Structure formats: structure tokens, C-alpha cells
Amino acid sequence: MLNFLRAENCLICNLSAGNNFFRQSELLRLGVLENRNTNPHLSFLMRHTCKDCLSKLPLLFPENTWSFEQSNLEIRALFAYKEPINQLLLSYKFYHNLYLANWFAEIMFLLWQKFWFDYKEQAVIVPIPLGKKRLRQRGFNQAAKIAELIAGFSEITFLPDFLIRQRETARQTEMRNRTARKTNLKDAFMINPELDCFACKIKQENLTVILFDDVTTTGITLSEAAKPLLAKGLKVSATVVATEHQVKTRQQLESSTYGGDFV
């Protein structure tokens, strides 16, 4: 961990990041950075992401938001679930490379600064909870760690235990089809009875609950998690690191628009 934090190697390709990072900045081109000379989030990425890898990330454009069929829940994703994001998430989730939580949080905060700051004092962030058995097996909630960091950067209230799973469920990836996925998660989530007072406060103050997860495919997990919140009359939206939903990436969009690859 110390070697990683002190090094200037790109965590994606493992080559030096210091010499070529942001010489013609991709993030500046995206128009998202302010005070770049003193920006600690940019400094973190400068040490750990080279320009070449940054330019190849499967960023979703232009709006990053959609609603799945039969759901009015707005979902926002930064990445398509493709190389190298899928491998980074698997390494983070199943091989306990927890430093990757910092990388995901930093880049999601940088690229969506306006989004997060618009919700400052207007929202709470609630991660999708794991069941108790899964949490013991894994040792941590991968979505909660990233969400907590982003909440700290943006000064949005973080409520890690606001939602709980009232029963254990199988992995969604083990389900054969959409119907099986819905059955697996039906009535699986509930508001933590010990935090029910927060639900009243959130409604009274007209705050938005931002559900946060690492990956979404069909949107069923997010939709089911939103149900007890919506039943309380709360406003709900969802944010994920990556999606397998078919949304155009930045490269695809610019290629179709300009007839060339993004450089």
C-alpha cells in the first residue's frame, strides 16, 4: 500500500504516470477541473493514471443517465462495464485491492464535480447494502467504501446503514433471466427501523436519496432498493460506477460524430 501511494505508476498499465500525465490533459478537455494547481484529487490521479490509459477509459457520454424499462428511477453511470474498468472492479471486489476504492472515488468526483456540488446539502448518499452473510464473507461493502469517499469530498451526508437487506439473496449473476432476478430480490430491502427517523427528516427537508452501487446490469437491484424509499414518499435517484446497459461510450459517440477516434 505504501509503495503504491508513494509511486507514480499508472495502476492500469503499471507504467510510469509522471512523465506523460496531462501534458495535453484529457480532464481539462472535458472541462471539469478548477484550481488544478492545488487540486488534491487531480494530484492523486496524476500519480496513478497515465494519459494514454485515461484517454481509453470507457466513459459514457453525453448525459450518463437513463431509466431502465418498467422503472422511472433515473440511473447515472460514469463507465461502461468494459476493459479496463471491469477488471479493476473485479480486482477491487474479490481480491481486496482496497486502494482502488480511492481511484474510483477520485475520478468519479473529478468528472462529476458539478453534479456532486449541486446536491450538497440537498441529498444523502445511501449504498446498496450487502446481506450479513455476504458481508462476513467479503469483509467489506465495495459500494459503501467508494460512496463514503465521494460523500466526504462533496460534503454530502453519507448514510451507510439506512437501507438493509431483510433476507439473504443469491448473487444476481447466478440468476438465469430477468424474472428470476426480480424474484430473487423481491422485498429484499427495507429501511433500517433504527433509522426510520431519518426517513422523516429526509422527506421534511425535501432531500434526494442517491442510491450508490458499483455495477448495474438490468437495474433490478437499484429498482428494488428504491421501492421502500419511494413508499415513504422520498425522492430517489441512483448512481453507479459502471453499467453493462448498452449506452454509448465517449469514443463511440465521437467516432460516429466526427468519423474518427478520440485522441
C-alpha positions, 0 to 999 in steps of 0.5 A: 500500500505504501509503495503504491501511494508513494509511486507514480505508476499508472495502476492500469498499465503499471507504467510510469504516470509522471512523465506523460500525465496531462501534458495535453490533459484529457480532464481539462478537455472535458472541462471539469477541473478548477484550481488544478494547481492545488487540486488534491484529487487531480494530484492523486490521479496524476500519480496513478493514471497515465494519459494514454490509459485515461484517454481509453477509459470507457466513459459514457457520454453525453448525459450518463443517465437513463431509466431502465424499462418498467422503472422511472428511477433515473440511473447515472453511470460514469463507465461502461462495464468494459476493459479496463474498468471491469477488471479493476472492479473485479480486482477491487471486489474479490481480491481486496485491492482496497486502494482502488476504492480511492481511484474510483472515488477520485475520478468519479468526483473529478468528472462529476464535480458539478453534479456532486456540488449541486446536491450538497446539502440537498441529498444523502448518499445511501449504498446498496447494502450487502446481506450479513452473510455476504458481508462476513464473507467479503469483509467489506461493502465495495459500494459503501467504501467508494460512496463514503469517499465521494460523500466526504469530498462533496460534503454530502451526508453519507448514510451507510446503514439506512437501507438493509437487506431483510433476507439473504439473496443469491448473487444476481449473476447466478440468476438465469433471466430477468424474472428470476432476478426480480424474484430473487430480490423481491422485498429484499430491502427495507429501511433500517427501523433504527433509522426510520427517523431519518426517513422523516427528516429526509422527506421534511427537508425535501432531500434526494436519496442517491442510491450508490452501487458499483455495477448495474446490469438490468437495474433490478437491484437499484429498482428494488432498493428504491421501492421502500424509499419511494413508499415513504414518499422520498425522492430517489435517484441512483448512481453507479460506477459502471453499467453493462446497459448498452449506452454509448461510450465517449469514443463511440459517440465521437467516432460516429460524430466526427468519423474518427477516434478520440485522441 
